[in-house]
Amino acid sequence: MFLTRFGMHLRACGLGGAVARVGAVAAVWAVVAVGGSPFAAAQETAPYPNGTSGIKAETVPPPGYYWLMYNRMYQVEELKGPAGETLTANDGSPLGASIRGYANVHRFVHVTELEFAGANYSWNAVLPFVAIKNQIAGWQIEDSQCRIGDVNLEPLVLEWHQPQYEFGFLYGLTFIKPL
């Protein structure tokens, strides 16, 4: 199974109040469209975790070959339900949950010398190695796994670099591994 993904981003520098106004309108729209949804949840829903690459994460570097490695740790000591309540076992006792996940994610990037419509062409692939340990005493669950996670391939990445902004477009495929 795989997921297809399109993406676009715009990074503006030094455009003053116009960008702030556009940003404010976009932020209000995002809150209304997503934050006000009855389906909103307190979980990571994007393919990229926030804050892994720094302030210029959305732009590609100069032509060349690059290897980036991200290390992510996730830990849970209590399970919550959809309304924020602490989940308990059938007899009402605490679950005694301990869930730990670690991902060592490798991203291989090739920024070429090729240009298309004034944009730099690049591609990249992501290969995550994931280790998960679950212990939920209240349900007698204990499990641990180490495996390759969902592989992401972005064969088409176009980046336009201008003095006042940078704009990018990408097409990507995520190959989802069954559990």
C-alpha positions in Angstrom: 0.0 0.0 0.0 1.3 3.5 -0.6 0.1 7.1 -0.1 0.7 9.8 -2.7 1.5 13.3 -1.4 1.8 16.7 -3.0 3.3 19.5 -1.1 4.0 23.2 -1.5 5.7 25.7 0.8 6.6 29.4 0.7 9.3 31.0 2.8 9.3 34.8 2.7 12.0 37.0 4.0 11.8 40.7 4.6 8.4 41.4 2.9 7.1 43.3 6.0 3.4 43.8 6.8 2.0 42.2 3.6 3.4 38.8 4.6 2.2 39.3 8.2 -1.4 40.1 7.0 -1.4 37.1 4.6 0.1 35.0 7.4 -2.6 36.2 9.9 -5.4 35.4 7.4 -3.9 32.0 6.7 -3.6 31.2 10.4 -7.2 32.2 11.1 -8.3 30.0 8.2 -6.3 27.1 9.4 -7.7 27.3 12.9 -11.3 27.5 11.6 -10.7 24.7 9.0 -8.7 22.3 11.1 -8.7 23.4 14.7 -12.5 23.9 14.9 -13.2 20.5 13.4 -14.9 17.9 15.6 -12.3 15.4 14.3 -9.3 17.3 15.6 -7.0 15.2 17.7 -3.9 15.7 19.8 -1.8 13.4 17.7 1.0 13.9 15.1 -0.7 13.7 11.7 1.9 14.9 9.3 4.6 12.7 7.7 7.3 14.9 9.1 7.7 15.6 12.9 7.8 19.3 13.8 11.2 20.9 14.5 13.5 18.3 13.1 15.4 20.3 10.5 15.6 23.9 11.8 14.3 27.2 10.4 15.1 26.6 6.7 13.9 23.0 6.7 11.6 23.6 3.8 14.4 24.6 1.4 16.9 22.4 -0.3 20.6 23.0 -0.1 23.0 23.7 -3.0 23.6 21.0 -5.6 25.2 17.8 -4.2 24.6 14.7 -2.2 23.4 14.9 1.4 22.6 12.4 4.1 20.5 13.6 7.0 19.8 11.6 10.1 17.0 12.3 12.6 16.6 10.6 15.9 13.2 10.7 17.5 12.1 9.3 20.9 8.4 9.1 22.0 7.3 8.0 25.4 3.9 7.5 27.0 3.2 6.6 30.6 -0.6 7.1 30.6 -3.3 6.4 27.9 -6.0 8.9 27.4 -9.4 8.5 25.6 -10.9 10.9 23.0 -12.3 13.2 25.7 -9.0 13.4 27.6 -10.0 10.9 30.3 -7.5 8.4 31.6 -8.2 4.9 30.3 -8.6 2.1 32.8 -8.9 -1.7 32.7 -12.3 -3.4 32.7 -12.3 -3.6 36.5 -11.6 0.2 36.8 -7.9 -0.2 37.8 -5.2 1.9 36.2 -3.7 0.3 33.0 -0.1 0.7 34.0 0.9 1.7 30.5 4.5 2.2 29.3 5.0 2.8 25.6 8.3 3.7 24.2 9.3 4.3 20.6 12.6 5.2 19.0 13.2 6.0 15.4 16.5 6.4 13.6 15.5 8.0 10.3 17.8 8.4 7.4 17.1 10.8 4.5 19.2 10.7 1.4 19.0 13.8 -0.8 20.4 14.5 -4.2 20.1 18.1 -5.4 21.0 18.1 -9.1 22.4 20.8 -11.4 19.2 20.5 -13.5 16.7 23.2 -13.7 13.0 23.1 -14.8 11.0 26.3 -15.3 13.7 28.2 -13.3 13.5 25.8 -10.4 16.3 23.5 -9.0 15.4 19.8 -9.4 16.1 17.3 -6.5 14.8 14.0 -5.2 15.1 12.3 -1.8 14.3 9.0 0.0 13.6 8.4 3.6 14.4 5.1 5.4 13.3 4.9 9.1 14.5 2.2 11.5 11.9 1.9 14.3 12.0 0.2 17.7 8.8 0.1 19.8 8.2 -1.4 23.3 4.6 -1.6 24.7 3.7 -2.7 28.2 0.1 -2.3 29.3 -0.3 -4.3 32.6 -4.0 -3.8 32.9 -4.6 -5.6 29.6 -1.7 -8.1 30.0 0.0 -6.7 26.9 3.8 -6.8 26.5 5.3 -6.5 23.0 8.4 -5.1 21.4 9.4 -4.8 17.7 12.3 -3.5 15.7 11.7 -3.0 12.0 12.0 -0.7 9.0 9.2 1.8 9.1 7.2 3.4 6.3 9.6 4.3 3.4 9.1 7.7 1.7 10.3 8.5 -1.8 10.0 12.0 -3.3 11.2 11.7 -6.9 10.1 15.2 -7.9 11.2 18.2 -5.8 11.3 21.6 -7.4 12.6 24.7 -5.6 12.6 28.3 -6.7 15.1 30.5 -4.8 14.6 34.3 -5.0 16.1 37.1 -2.9 12.8 37.7 -1.0 11.2 34.2 -0.9 11.7 30.6 -1.7 9.0 28.4 -3.1 8.9 24.6 -3.5 6.7 21.9 -5.0 7.1 18.2 -4.4 5.5 14.9 -5.3 6.1 12.0 -3.0 5.1 8.4 -2.4 5.0 6.8 1.1 5.1 3.0 1.1 3.2 1.9 4.2 4.3 -1.3 5.8 1.6 -3.4 7.4 1.9 -4.0 11.1 
